[in-house]
Amino acid sequence: MLNTADTHARTGGLELRRIVYSEEDIARRVAEMGQEITAAYPEGEDLLVLGLLKGSFIFLADLVRHIARPIQVDFLVAASYGSGTESSGEVRLLYDPEASVAGRNLLLVEDIVDSGNTLNRLIPMLRERGPRSVELCALLHKRIAKNLVQEPRWVGFDAPREFLIGYGLDHSENFRNLPFIASL
């Protein structure tokens, strides 16, 4: 656990509202999710884990170490926030995965389901590429998205309706390195 001085240094002196999920709570839930995902996919079936960058990178790294199946990992980069704390509503695809998804089980890993705009754009695009299956795994779900094209099969935590940082989540590219999730 971080001490007060270390947290103060990592946040540049910014006062956090509260720690929402501790480092220990996150580690425990991510391990459980990895076991659940392992059980859901039959041995011998091709599984591509596709991380939605940048927010999912820490979660994805921890999660895949708990999936006891052969997997491949690739990434997508989409942007909808810019420097604000609310989604702009416009989703821009900045990086498309190099791995082919055709005929494969695809697991899309997201840090947080908030407005749903990013997922509503990406999931239909990925389905058009002919995967065997498309499932979604999200560390956090705010449960505020209207008309999601697909609900996550695996959710780490139901998130409060606050702006969250840490464990990969950022505000203007800052605070991703916090080992816990806090409210700004």
DOFI-133307 format. One record per residue: x, z, y of N, C-alpha, C, CB in turn. Coordinates in steps of 0.001 Angstrom, whole numbers, plus 500000, padded with zeros to 6 digits. Glycine has a CB too. Layout:
# DOFI-133307
XZYXZYXZYXZY...
END
This chain:
# DOFI-133307
500841500000498813500000500000500000500878500000501239499047501215500005500478499238502223501239499166503462501025500414504301500852497923504257502104500819504949501946501938505873501507501408507233503266502749505998501148502289508119500618501909509429501619501103510228500215503139510211502895501478510190503922500752510948504082499335510419505268501493510885504052499165509094504192497834508497502998496958508858504332497939506966501803497499508772500606496740509144500670496356510616499324497557508857501077497283511464501211497028512904502196495889513145501675498305513648503314495880512420504326494832512575503788493483512100505603495198511797503077493470510973502564492211510421501468491603511293502031492438509015500752492410512022499655491906512849500052491748514313498465492833512745501327491980514621501768491848516015501118492877516915501465490458516536500758494011516335500137495078517109498634494945517253500747495129518452498056493868516732496613493664516810495892494743516009496229492259516294494887495319516586494088496321515886493070495641514987493382497255516886493093495991513732492112495471512788490870496344512847492688495422511344489708495716512666488469496486512643488470497416511434487235495549512611488786496812510243488837497594509015489414496744507900487436498119508632489928497400506876490336496694505669489094496581504797491518497436504917488725495354504478487503495088503730487766495129502230486917493733504128488875494498501787489263494505500373490742494836500289488956493129499684491064495875499548492451496319499430493237495390498519492514497756498900494538495505498603495429494727497745495115494984496273496900495067498045494845496234495926494543496601494542493203496028494087494537498121494390492187496086494942490877495518494596490977494013494359489854495808495711491737493334495206491907491894495070492620491566493761492690491326496266493718492254493486494489491988492259493623492178491016495723492912492185492846493231491001491974493518489850490929492412489660491271494883490036490282492000490748489226490994490640489785489611490299488436490926491943490937489260490851491541487963490549491910487886489068492792487725491430492435488964488505492755488993487073491490488805486235493450490322486697490409489469486618489137489307485904488648487867485970488073490247486484488748487263487144488294485880487308489117484934486439488382485455488785490412485154486361491263484333485508490853484413484054492703484747485653490494485607483609490025485784482226488683485083482018489899487289481881487787485168482990486479484509482892486642482980482842485581484913484090487537482461483640487778481015483659488393480575482330488707480624484845489341481340481822489948481039480525488876480932479453490980482117480142487950481869479430486893481893478413485912480725478573486132483219478483485772480207479776484775479161480043485212477766479605484457479135481509486502477542479480487003476215479136487569476209477720488075475764480143487063475332476877487564475250475497489046474868475460486741474229474691489750475415474484491152475040474300491238473549474042491798475834473138492267472936474572492482471520474339491831470608475358491991471169473005490937471133476192490344470300477233491219470341478484488901470767477560491317469204479133492152469037480306491528469751481509492360467544480608492276470644482137491779471378483303492712471145484485491655472898482993492141470601485556492861470422486809492321471441487800492715468959487357493193472309488279492831473302489287493242472721490630493522474705489018492256472555491490492462471903492772492243472919493886491517470686492936493321473305494547493242474294495613492930473659496945494528475065495708492040474280497680491680473822499012492571474563500013490151474062499309493515473826500571494492474428501481493961474453502909495821473661501426494465475346503693495580476204503422495132477558502895496406476372504657493924477943503158493462479302502895493551479779501463492091479417503321493460478866500493493411479302499095494772479500498455492646478314498295495873479205499141497154479129498458497593480439497806498195478689499422497377481568498418497783482836497808496843483176496652497787483981498862495553483040496875494554483269495834494818482358494636493133483034496385495040481075494885495288480114493816496528480494493013495445478706494392497599480848493700498839481221493005498618482412492088499944481541494015497899483412492556497623484588491724496651484247490596497052485730492583495623483455490901494595483119489919495159482333488741493487482325490578495933481294489001496400480442487901497311481194486937497134479228488455497951482245487392498790483052486493497956483864485518499685483985487297496648483942485768495740484663484871494870483726484038494855485594485674495061482428484180494328481455483361495205481110482166493950480161484187494778481542480990495572481376479768495208480071479069495359482571478811495368478974479778495130477630479277496175476733479921493664477136479586496530475630479264497354474641479971496545474063481134497827473500479000497143474021482287496463473497483470497431472649484270495894474642484340496884471860485149497642471203486200497057471685487517497590469628486074497887471682488545497468472155489864497761471068490896498191473489490240496820470829491766497016469940492906496220470533494069496561468453492581496255469866495208495672470424496413494903469388497215496746471034497266493980469892498008493262469147499042493493469899500352491708469003498707493556469176501440493608469823502750492451469271503574494996469581503469491575470170503981490458469808504847490445470784506011489093469824504072490014470325507160489990471176508352488607471155508975491047470719509378488122472377509344486849472457510062486837473571511101485714472668509081487915474345511202487913475476512124488715475267513397488430476665511431489828474561513342490680474467514522491191475845514891489920473836515705491096476218516153491610477520516586490505478542516808492411477362517855489259478207516489488147479124516723487877480034515551486911478356517043486826480824515680486420481734514611485124481283513954486262483147515152484603480126514367483409479555513748483691478108513404482170479671514682483098477653512294483297476280511862482798475315512926482587476025510530483565474244513140483166473222514112482024472373513574484357472330514474481820472397512242480800471563511626481330470205511205479651471382512569482457469809511754483088468532511405484219468803510420483624467792512680484201468104509288485215468297508261486122467074508240484568468536506866487411467312508355488399466231508292489257466436507050489286466190509585489387465403506218490240465447505041491636465028505479489694464523503891492582465967505370493937465711505843494893465351504713494456466917506581494588465762503487495418465445502321494522465328501103496519466526502095494655464238500396493886463955499194494787464221497986493346462478499195494258464769496898495117465066495747495705463799495129494330465836494693496926463927494638497578462811493963497104462681492523499091462981494001496723463778491905496296463769490503494943463075490361496219465208489949494813462293489317493533461662489009492577462716488460493713460497487993491321462672488875490326463627488372489421463000487315489478464161489525489512461702487109488631460987486177488737461566484769488974459488486156487583461932484204487510462431482842488025463839482628488244461535481974488373464522483679488967465863483560487984466936484020490269465952484383488177468137483487487474469300484024488179469661485327487464470520482998487413469773486386487968470041487697487472471395488181487591468926488696488397472252488559488072473556489129488575473566490564488701474729488293487645473547491511487975473584492927488063475042493359486921472807493775489204475426493916489444476811494314489413476902495830490801477330493758488519477741496338488278477911497775488517479373498143486824477468498163489026479605499340489223480980499775487901481648500142490174481024500959487076480960500938485829481575501393484745480511501574486053482346502716483564480808501088482396479956501342481682480578502528481438479839500067481685479824503612481118480303504863479953479383505240482200480348505999480181478404506075479115477484506485478721476523505367479552476692507707479652476248504448479402475299503370479701473860503741477989475404502933480043473589504989480290472218505436481408471538504647480633472212506912482502472243504451483635471659503731483241471317502305484833472619503734482624472253501607482234472010500213481190470905500105481694473293499582480252470873501031479215469842500993479784468441501201478162470128502047480923468346501824481586467043501971482459466743500761482435467008503256483208467728500289484209467487499249483624467327497846485193468610499241482654468127497483482139468083496107481534466718495772481088469180495901480678466131496602480190464781496276481323463745496192479168464335497323482303463864497072483444462950497040484196463073495709484396463234498223484398464302495250485099464515493981484265464038492794485447465996493811482961464264492826482085463807491744482114462287491596480652464276491993482235461568492711482297460106492676483527459594491927482295459554494091484514460442491767485759460045491104485702460211489582486913460856491657484550460623489057484319460634487621484931461754486803484789459413487093484967462983487318485475464064486477484486464394485358485755465315487325484968465016484291484102465487483202483172466575483738484950466028482000483733467482484518482933468551485124483575468954486443482811469782484168482764469542487325483248470093488591482676471500488705482831469191489828483552472473488782483146473860489009483877474374490241483447474758487760483314475401490822483855475979492043484151477454491826482878475789493219485312477862492301485728479261492266486077479661493694486947479487491285485460480715494192485709481170495563486071482652495551484466480919496468487089482999496275487445484406496386486345485173497110488787484569497118485823484587498189484811485251499012483620484322499227485408485686500371482442484916499289481220484140499550480383484945500546480405483846498207480149484359501708479351485044502736477858484936502499479674484487504095477437484009501646476024483807501300475176483464502527475467485060500622475775482672503427475032482228504612474879480717504652475726482705505877475556480011503760475493478548503758474105478087503354476552477951502810473602477135504095472296476561503781472517475253503033471446476334505075471742475049501969471765473785501235473133473421500673471295472687502123473809474383500059475068474079499389474806473082498265475735475373498839475640472068498140475454471090497068475752471704495708476345469870497297476558472775495694476861473473494447477306474894494764477954472722493638476706475847494088477114477245494236478372477489493406475969478212493803479238478383493853480408478720493048479995479361491721481335479664493825480670478962490650480440479590489350481129480949489299480947478683488205482278481056489963483015482314490007483211482727491456484379482187489283482854483975491759483017484545493103483729485879492959481632484719493834484770486043493753485501487304493735484692488428494354486819487157494464484255488217495578483524489248496315482481488592497221484499490126497149481347489255497391480405488879498439480972489432499745478938489430498149481174488552500709481859488930501940480880489307503038482747487801502411481277490253503873480440490599505025480462489468506046480919491920505674479501489475506927479398488442507972480295488819509150477915488268508446481568488876508852482588489186509846483684488139509712483157490642509664484521488006510733485655487094510633486769487820509904486126486599512043487187487261508765488145487917507882489500487238507925487623487937506461490546488047507800491919487552507768492666488225506630492636487803509120493781487626506258494652488190505234494463487523503891494409489666505102495439487689503016495440487114501672495135485615501726494414487836500776495767484946502679495599483497502845494656483106503963495106482904501578493722483964504312492779483671505401493476483887506744491501484567505294493196482999507691493924483066508951492995483086510160494872481897509058493625483351511286493037483096512598494100482354513378492580484433513334493850481077513666494810480222514369496179480239513687494947480668515830496163480144512355497352480093511505498108481422511393498281479049512027497566482498511921498202483810511827497504484681510785498191484510513195498223485666510260497719486743509398497524486362507934496426487229509935497902485145507524497769484766506121498582485680505211498202483321505924499661486238505715500610487017504919500160488451504648501935487043505611499060488894505182498592490250504884498188490328503418497400490648505805498580491369502697498257491458501265496852491968500988499244492353500578496093492267502019494704492722501905493856491810502775494542494234502334492544492008502717491624491245503566491011492234504561490500490507502707491109491868505832490639492749506899489678492000507810491826493307507710488922492771508539488014492242509541488715492266510886486691493051509586488622491156511595489307491030512887488394491507514003489748489569513141
END
